[in-house]
């Protein structure tokens, strides 16, 4: 089995992939190719991976490259975790939006910032898919790049590549649902939780006692609606205040970080909006991380376990191995075609649901219909995802402006249209289709 990781120099996600193939699954055959335009970073990452594999006895072959076209042939799975000049481009958007008195629109996934981020990310991913169609047309693309649902929508609509998206923010923890169980006095292993919706906009569908099957939703709803939160940290009290308001407004309990949900909604006073680029690590931290990788690769450092100290919550390797071996497994969170899982959305929409994988196929699990108010918002946001994907794929500026008009997160439409034209201009080097 051959994996190609685009974004292989990432200091958070690439180590997670290394840990999964070397430590977690201890693969004894196959190949992992790390691809990144930063040759120094990706060579150090691959070198560290090679040394760790040798130490623990994993026989998977680990190599690096700066040109994906040189290594895509024969790939079975292409994992993408790459944001084109992410921090720099976010700052450019932030400056324009601040000048127009809309700094809170500098978001990663929603609003005007999310719109521009989507156009840049989709442009990159469609280029990747065109290379895959030529060099490894049977390969499956596993996407971690944000805004993930918009990226996967574009791939699904405008390429022949089969794709799924990964983002486990609804867990609020690295190993499963970490926040929700405590609200009903349970440990994570004691409950069975189902969440669904759109990525970064997921909602609790059910919560049951794993041992007895008791329905815990009434307790969860009661705690959010009228519980005593005084013993919780202040930030959790803030989040529960927002969750209470949305429970009243939408009739459901939000799953995940409310600041992420709020990116897709109009400005709200108790939401924390980004004022610095939402990307991991300062420049100084990245230099230190690079040196640590180089020391592991050369053998000067034996502290290779530290490389895995801050993992991503997403594990596309798990899905790839389940697909590749024909095994059977259910995954709590995956972003795929709806195919009837969420009743009020068209079958082709990309949704975030529980998925059962078996015999090399994934099948989303159907959930009950959402309350009408929530269903309406989810449909509108899904419509925005579709419009932005179409704009990026076709290079139609009119569609970009239609997305602005449709997006409920953008309230000052006049200023927003001015901002969009300016941002399309400053990012024209990454968005040639709009020229």
C-alpha positions as CSV (number, residue, x, y, z in Angstrom):
1,X,0.0,0.0,0.0
2,X,1.4,3.4,-1.0
3,X,0.5,6.6,0.9
4,X,1.4,10.0,-0.4
5,X,1.1,12.8,2.2
6,X,1.0,16.3,0.6
7,X,1.9,18.7,3.4
8,X,4.5,16.3,4.7
9,X,6.5,19.1,6.3
10,X,3.6,19.9,8.6
11,X,4.9,20.0,12.2
12,X,1.5,18.7,13.6
13,X,-0.2,16.6,11.1
14,X,2.8,14.8,9.5
15,X,4.0,13.4,12.8
16,X,0.5,12.1,13.4
17,X,0.7,10.2,10.1
18,X,4.2,8.9,11.0
19,X,3.0,7.7,14.4
20,X,0.0,6.0,12.9
21,X,2.0,4.0,10.3
22,X,5.1,3.3,12.4
23,X,3.8,3.0,16.0
24,X,0.0,2.5,16.0
25,X,-0.2,0.1,13.0
26,X,3.5,-1.0,12.9
27,X,3.3,-1.4,9.1
28,X,5.7,-4.0,7.8
29,X,5.4,-3.2,4.1
30,X,4.4,-0.5,1.8
31,X,5.5,3.1,1.3
32,X,4.9,6.5,2.8
33,X,6.1,9.5,0.7
34,X,6.1,12.9,2.3
35,X,5.7,15.8,-0.1
36,X,6.3,19.4,0.7
37,X,7.7,22.4,-1.2
38,X,9.9,23.1,1.9
39,X,12.7,20.6,1.1
40,X,14.5,21.1,4.4
41,X,11.4,20.5,6.5
42,X,10.2,17.4,4.6
43,X,13.6,15.8,4.4
44,X,14.0,16.2,8.1
45,X,10.5,14.8,8.7
46,X,11.2,11.8,6.5
47,X,14.6,11.3,8.1
48,X,13.1,11.3,11.6
49,X,10.5,8.8,10.4
50,X,13.1,6.5,8.9
51,X,15.1,6.4,12.1
52,X,12.0,5.8,14.3
53,X,10.8,3.0,12.0
54,X,14.2,1.4,12.3
55,X,14.2,1.7,16.1
56,X,10.8,0.1,16.6
57,X,11.1,-2.5,13.8
58,X,8.6,-1.1,11.3
59,X,9.6,-2.0,7.7
60,X,7.5,0.6,5.9
61,X,9.6,2.7,3.4
62,X,9.6,6.4,4.1
63,X,10.8,8.9,1.5
64,X,10.4,12.6,0.7
65,X,9.9,14.7,-2.4
66,X,9.2,18.4,-3.2
67,X,7.3,17.6,-6.5
68,X,4.2,15.5,-6.1
69,X,4.1,14.5,-9.8
70,X,7.3,12.6,-9.3
71,X,5.8,10.3,-6.7
72,X,2.0,10.1,-7.3
73,X,2.2,7.1,-9.7
74,X,1.1,3.9,-7.9
75,X,-0.4,5.8,-4.9
76,X,-3.3,4.1,-3.2
77,X,-4.1,6.9,-0.9
78,X,-3.3,10.6,-1.2
79,X,-3.6,12.5,2.1
80,X,-3.6,16.3,1.9
81,X,-3.0,18.6,4.8
82,X,-1.7,21.8,3.1
83,X,-2.7,25.4,3.2
84,X,-1.2,27.6,0.4
85,X,0.9,30.2,2.3
86,X,-1.7,29.9,5.1
87,X,-0.5,32.4,7.7
88,X,0.7,35.0,5.2
89,X,-2.5,34.9,3.1
90,X,-4.7,35.0,6.2
91,X,-2.8,38.2,7.3
92,X,-3.4,39.8,3.9
93,X,-7.1,39.1,4.3
94,X,-7.1,40.4,7.9
95,X,-5.5,43.7,6.8
96,X,-8.1,44.3,4.1
97,X,-11.0,43.4,6.3
98,X,-9.7,45.5,9.2
99,X,-9.5,48.5,6.8
100,X,-13.2,48.0,6.0
101,X,-14.1,47.6,9.7
102,X,-14.8,43.9,9.4
103,X,-11.8,42.3,11.3
104,X,-14.1,39.5,12.7
105,X,-14.6,38.3,9.2
106,X,-11.0,37.1,9.0
107,X,-12.0,33.6,9.7
108,X,-10.5,30.3,8.6
109,X,-13.6,28.5,7.4
110,X,-16.6,30.8,7.4
111,X,-17.4,34.4,6.5
112,X,-15.2,36.3,4.1
113,X,-12.0,34.9,5.3
114,X,-13.3,31.3,4.9
115,X,-14.5,32.2,1.4
116,X,-11.1,33.3,0.3
117,X,-9.4,30.4,2.1
118,X,-11.7,28.1,0.3
119,X,-10.9,29.5,-3.1
120,X,-7.2,29.1,-2.4
121,X,-7.4,25.6,-1.0
122,X,-9.8,24.4,-3.7
123,X,-7.5,25.7,-6.4
124,X,-4.6,23.7,-4.9
125,X,-6.7,20.5,-4.4
126,X,-8.2,20.6,-7.9
127,X,-4.6,20.8,-9.3
128,X,-3.7,17.8,-7.1
129,X,-6.7,15.9,-8.4
130,X,-5.8,16.6,-12.0
131,X,-2.4,15.1,-11.3
132,X,-4.1,12.1,-9.7
133,X,-6.4,11.6,-12.6
134,X,-3.4,11.3,-14.8
135,X,-1.0,9.4,-12.5
136,X,-3.0,7.4,-10.0
137,X,-6.7,7.6,-11.0
138,X,-7.7,4.8,-8.7
139,X,-6.3,6.4,-5.6
140,X,-8.6,7.8,-2.9
141,X,-8.0,11.4,-1.6
142,X,-8.3,11.9,2.1
143,X,-8.5,15.6,2.9
144,X,-7.6,17.4,6.0
145,X,-7.2,20.8,4.4
146,X,-9.7,23.5,5.5
147,X,-12.3,24.7,4.8
148,X,-12.7,21.0,4.5
149,X,-16.4,20.6,3.4
150,X,-15.9,23.1,0.6
151,X,-12.7,21.4,-0.6
152,X,-14.4,17.9,-0.6
153,X,-17.4,19.4,-2.4
154,X,-15.3,20.7,-5.2
155,X,-13.4,17.5,-5.5
156,X,-16.6,15.5,-5.6
157,X,-18.3,17.8,-8.1
158,X,-15.5,18.6,-10.5
159,X,-13.1,15.6,-10.6
160,X,-13.3,11.8,-10.9
161,X,-11.4,11.3,-7.7
162,X,-13.1,9.6,-4.8
163,X,-12.6,11.7,-1.6
164,X,-13.5,11.9,2.1
165,X,-12.8,14.7,4.6
166,X,-11.4,14.5,8.1
167,X,-12.0,16.9,11.0
168,X,-12.7,15.6,14.5
169,X,-13.4,19.0,16.2
170,X,-16.8,17.6,17.4
171,X,-14.8,15.3,19.7
172,X,-13.1,18.2,21.6
173,X,-10.4,15.7,22.4
174,X,-7.8,13.5,20.7
175,X,-9.3,10.1,21.6
176,X,-13.1,10.6,21.2
177,X,-15.9,12.7,22.7
178,X,-14.2,14.4,25.6
179,X,-16.5,17.3,26.7
180,X,-20.0,16.0,26.2
181,X,-19.9,13.0,28.5
182,X,-18.9,15.1,31.5
183,X,-22.0,17.2,31.2
184,X,-24.1,14.2,32.2
185,X,-21.6,13.0,34.8
186,X,-20.2,10.2,32.7
187,X,-16.7,9.1,31.5
188,X,-16.1,8.9,27.8
189,X,-16.1,5.1,27.7
190,X,-19.5,5.0,29.4
191,X,-21.4,6.7,26.7
192,X,-22.3,6.2,23.0
193,X,-22.6,9.5,21.2
194,X,-23.7,10.4,17.7
195,X,-23.2,13.8,16.2
196,X,-24.0,15.0,12.7
197,X,-24.4,18.1,10.5
198,X,-21.7,19.9,8.5
199,X,-18.1,20.1,9.4
200,X,-17.5,22.7,12.2
201,X,-21.3,22.9,12.4
202,X,-22.2,19.5,14.0
203,X,-24.9,18.8,16.5
204,X,-25.7,16.0,19.0
205,X,-28.1,13.5,17.6
206,X,-28.1,11.0,20.4
207,X,-26.3,10.1,23.7
208,X,-26.9,6.7,25.4
209,X,-25.4,4.9,28.3
210,X,-23.2,2.3,26.7
211,X,-24.0,-0.4,29.3
212,X,-27.7,0.0,29.8
213,X,-28.8,1.7,26.6
214,X,-30.5,4.5,28.6
215,X,-31.2,7.6,26.7
216,X,-29.1,10.4,28.1
217,X,-30.3,13.2,25.8
218,X,-32.9,14.5,28.3
219,X,-30.1,14.9,30.9
220,X,-27.8,16.6,28.4
221,X,-30.5,19.0,27.2
222,X,-31.5,19.8,30.8
223,X,-27.9,20.5,31.8
224,X,-27.3,22.9,28.9
225,X,-30.7,24.6,29.4
226,X,-30.6,25.1,33.2
227,X,-27.6,23.3,34.8
228,X,-25.2,24.7,37.4
229,X,-21.9,25.4,35.6
230,X,-20.2,27.3,38.3
231,X,-17.6,24.5,39.0
232,X,-16.4,24.6,35.3
233,X,-13.6,26.7,34.0
234,X,-14.7,30.2,32.8
235,X,-14.1,29.4,29.1
236,X,-16.4,26.3,29.4
237,X,-19.0,28.5,31.1
238,X,-18.8,30.8,28.1
239,X,-19.2,28.0,25.7
240,X,-22.2,26.6,27.6
241,X,-23.8,30.1,27.6
242,X,-23.5,30.0,23.8
243,X,-24.8,26.4,23.6
244,X,-27.8,27.4,25.8
245,X,-28.6,30.3,23.4
246,X,-28.4,28.0,20.4
247,X,-30.4,25.3,22.0
248,X,-33.2,27.8,22.4
249,X,-32.7,29.1,18.9
250,X,-32.2,25.9,17.0
251,X,-33.6,23.2,19.3
252,X,-30.3,21.2,19.4
253,X,-27.0,20.9,21.4
254,X,-23.9,22.0,19.5
255,X,-21.1,19.5,19.3
256,X,-17.6,20.8,19.2
257,X,-16.1,24.3,19.7
258,X,-18.6,27.1,19.6
259,X,-16.0,29.4,18.1
260,X,-15.8,27.1,15.1
261,X,-19.6,26.9,14.7
262,X,-19.8,30.7,15.0
263,X,-17.6,31.2,11.9
264,X,-20.7,30.3,9.9
265,X,-23.0,32.7,11.7
266,X,-23.4,36.5,12.1
267,X,-21.1,38.2,14.6
268,X,-21.9,37.4,18.2
269,X,-20.5,39.2,21.3
270,X,-19.4,36.2,23.3
271,X,-17.4,34.5,20.5
272,X,-13.7,34.7,20.2
273,X,-12.7,35.7,16.7
274,X,-9.1,35.3,15.5
275,X,-6.7,38.3,15.6
276,X,-3.6,36.2,14.6
277,X,-3.3,33.5,11.9
278,X,-5.1,30.3,13.0
279,X,-2.1,28.1,12.1
280,X,0.2,26.0,14.4
281,X,3.5,27.5,15.6
282,X,5.4,30.7,15.4
283,X,8.4,31.0,13.2
284,X,10.7,30.5,16.1
285,X,8.8,27.4,17.2
286,X,9.1,26.0,13.7
287,X,12.9,26.5,13.7
288,X,13.1,24.6,17.0
289,X,10.9,21.9,15.7
290,X,13.1,21.6,12.5
291,X,16.2,21.2,14.6
292,X,14.6,18.5,16.8
293,X,13.6,16.6,13.6
294,X,17.1,16.8,12.3
295,X,18.6,15.7,15.6
296,X,16.3,12.6,15.6
297,X,17.2,11.8,12.0
298,X,20.9,12.0,12.6
299,X,20.8,10.1,15.9
300,X,22.0,13.0,18.0
301,X,18.7,12.9,19.9
302,X,17.1,9.7,21.3
303,X,13.9,11.6,22.4
304,X,11.9,10.6,19.4
305,X,8.7,10.1,21.4
306,X,8.5,13.9,21.9
307,X,7.8,14.2,18.1
308,X,4.3,12.7,18.9
309,X,3.6,14.9,21.9
310,X,1.0,17.1,20.2
311,X,-0.8,15.0,17.6
312,X,-3.6,15.9,15.3
313,X,-7.0,14.4,16.2
314,X,-7.5,13.2,12.6
315,X,-6.4,9.8,11.5
316,X,-7.1,9.1,7.8
317,X,-4.6,6.2,7.9
318,X,-7.1,4.3,10.0
319,X,-9.8,4.7,7.3
320,X,-7.3,3.9,4.5
321,X,-6.3,0.6,6.2
322,X,-9.9,-0.3,6.8
323,X,-10.7,0.4,3.2
324,X,-7.6,-1.3,1.8
325,X,-8.0,-4.5,3.8
326,X,-11.8,-4.8,3.3
327,X,-12.3,-4.8,7.0
328,X,-15.4,-3.7,8.8
329,X,-15.4,-0.7,11.1
330,X,-17.6,2.3,12.1
331,X,-16.1,5.8,12.3
332,X,-17.8,8.4,14.4
333,X,-17.0,11.3,12.2
334,X,-16.3,11.4,8.4
335,X,-17.2,13.9,5.7
336,X,-18.7,12.2,2.7
337,X,-21.6,12.4,0.3
338,X,-24.9,12.5,2.2
339,X,-26.8,9.8,0.3
340,X,-29.8,10.2,2.5
341,X,-28.1,10.3,5.9
342,X,-29.4,13.7,6.7
343,X,-33.0,13.7,5.4
344,X,-33.4,17.4,4.5
345,X,-30.3,17.7,2.3
346,X,-29.8,16.5,-1.2
347,X,-28.0,13.2,-1.7
348,X,-24.9,14.7,-3.3
349,X,-24.2,17.2,-0.5
350,X,-21.0,16.7,1.6
351,X,-22.0,16.1,5.2
352,X,-20.4,15.1,8.5
353,X,-21.9,11.9,9.8
354,X,-21.1,8.5,11.3
355,X,-19.9,6.2,8.6
356,X,-19.7,2.4,8.4
357,X,-16.8,1.1,6.3
358,X,-17.0,-2.5,4.9
359,X,-15.7,-4.3,1.8
360,X,-13.8,-1.2,0.7
361,X,-16.8,1.1,0.7
362,X,-18.1,3.7,3.1
363,X,-21.7,4.2,3.9
364,X,-23.1,7.1,5.9
365,X,-25.6,6.2,8.7
366,X,-29.0,7.8,8.5
367,X,-30.0,10.1,11.4
368,X,-33.4,11.6,12.3
369,X,-34.4,14.9,10.9
370,X,-33.1,18.0,12.6
371,X,-35.5,20.6,14.1
372,X,-36.8,22.9,11.4
373,X,-34.9,26.0,12.4
374,X,-31.6,24.1,12.4
375,X,-32.4,22.2,9.2
376,X,-33.0,25.6,7.5
377,X,-29.6,27.0,8.6
378,X,-27.8,23.8,7.6
379,X,-29.3,23.8,4.2
380,X,-28.3,27.4,3.7
381,X,-24.7,26.8,4.7
382,X,-24.6,23.7,2.5
383,X,-25.8,25.9,-0.4
384,X,-23.0,28.4,0.4
385,X,-20.5,25.5,0.3
386,X,-21.8,24.5,-3.1
387,X,-21.7,28.0,-4.5
388,X,-18.1,28.6,-3.4
389,X,-17.0,25.2,-4.8
390,X,-18.5,26.1,-8.1
391,X,-16.9,29.6,-8.1
392,X,-13.4,28.1,-7.4
393,X,-13.8,25.4,-10.1
394,X,-15.1,27.7,-12.8
395,X,-13.3,31.0,-12.0
396,X,-16.6,32.8,-12.2
397,X,-16.4,36.0,-10.1
398,X,-20.2,36.4,-10.2
399,X,-20.5,33.1,-8.3
400,X,-18.1,34.5,-5.6
401,X,-20.4,37.5,-5.1
402,X,-23.5,35.3,-5.1
403,X,-21.9,33.3,-2.3
404,X,-21.4,36.6,-0.3
405,X,-25.1,37.4,-0.8
406,X,-26.1,33.9,0.3
407,X,-23.8,33.6,3.3
408,X,-25.6,34.3,6.7
409,X,-22.2,34.9,8.4
410,X,-21.7,38.1,6.2
411,X,-24.1,40.8,7.2
412,X,-22.5,44.0,5.8
413,X,-23.0,43.0,2.1
414,X,-21.9,46.3,0.6
415,X,-18.5,46.3,2.4
416,X,-18.2,42.6,1.8
417,X,-18.4,42.9,-2.0
418,X,-15.7,45.6,-1.9
419,X,-13.5,43.4,0.2
420,X,-14.0,40.4,-2.1
421,X,-12.8,42.3,-5.1
422,X,-9.8,43.6,-3.3
423,X,-8.9,40.1,-1.9
424,X,-9.3,38.5,-5.3
425,X,-6.9,41.0,-6.7
426,X,-4.2,40.6,-4.0
427,X,-4.4,36.8,-4.2
428,X,-4.5,36.7,-8.0
429,X,-1.2,34.8,-8.2
430,X,-2.8,31.8,-6.3
431,X,-6.2,32.2,-8.1
432,X,-5.3,32.4,-11.8
433,X,-8.8,31.1,-12.9
434,X,-10.3,34.5,-11.9
435,X,-8.0,36.5,-14.1
